[in-house]
Amino acid sequence: DAGVTQSPTHLIKTRGQQVTLRCSPKSGHDTVSWYQQALGQGPQFIFQYYEEEERQRGNFPDRFSGHQFPNYSSELNVNALLLGDSALYLCASSSGYQPQHFGDGTRLSIL
Amino acid sequence: TQLLEQSPQFLSIQEGENLTVYCNSSSVFSSLQWYRQEPGEGPVLLVTVVTGGEVKKLKRLTFQFGDARKDSSLHITAAQPGDTGLYLCAAPSSNTGKLIFGQGTTLQVKP
C-alpha cells in the first residue's frame, strides 16, 4: 500500500520563475494539505483541498495556488518565485478526522 | 493566534542519557500529536494524545498531555543514536484540519 508520494524530490529554479509540485495521497484518503518547512523549523500550513475545493488557507500570498483532481491527487503552484520560497514542501493526506500522513517532500531551491 | 512553543530547540547528548522535550501553548487543544522527522524524509507520527493528563508510552518514549490540554512533554529514556532527528509537536487548529506545528527540537545522540 503506497503512502503519500511527491514529485519531484528536488528542484532548482531561479527568481521570477514558476513551479508546480505534485502529490498523490495515500490510498483511501480524500483530503490533501500542503505545508512549507524551512530548514530546522516546523512546517507551516499553506492550504488544504477537499472535494477539489480549497477548504482552508494559511498565511501565504496569492502566488501560492493549488488544485485537487477527481482522483484526489493535488498540485501546488508557486508563481514569481522569491529566494525566500526555498524550502521543503510537504504534502499530507488524510480522511475524516484521521491523522495526516506526510510524504517525503520536494526540496525547492531558488537561485 | 494559536502557537506551539517547543523547548529546547537543540539538544546534543550522549548515548544512554535521558531527556525531555516540552511543547507549550496558551491555547487549549482537543488533541496533540508528536512527530519525528529524519533528514530527507517527511514527519512520521509517533503518538496522538487526546485526554488531559493522558500518558502514553512507546518503548523508551513517554508522552504526556497536560491536565489543561495546553502543553505536552516527550521523555526519552536511555537515548540511542537511532533517536537522532527533529521532534515536532503539532495540534489541530480549532475544528479544522489545519495542523499547527511547534518549531521543532533537533536531537543529536552521540554514540
Interface residues (C-beta under 8 A of the other chain):
Chain A: V4 T31 S33 Y35 G40 Q41 G42 P43 Q44 F45 Q48 Y50 R55 Q56 G58 L90 A92 S94 P99 Q100 H101 F102 G103 D104 G105
Chain B: L4 Q6 Q33 Y35 G40 E41 G42 P43 V44 L45 T48 L86 L88 A90 S93 T96 G97 K98 L99 I100 F101 G102 Q103 G104 T106
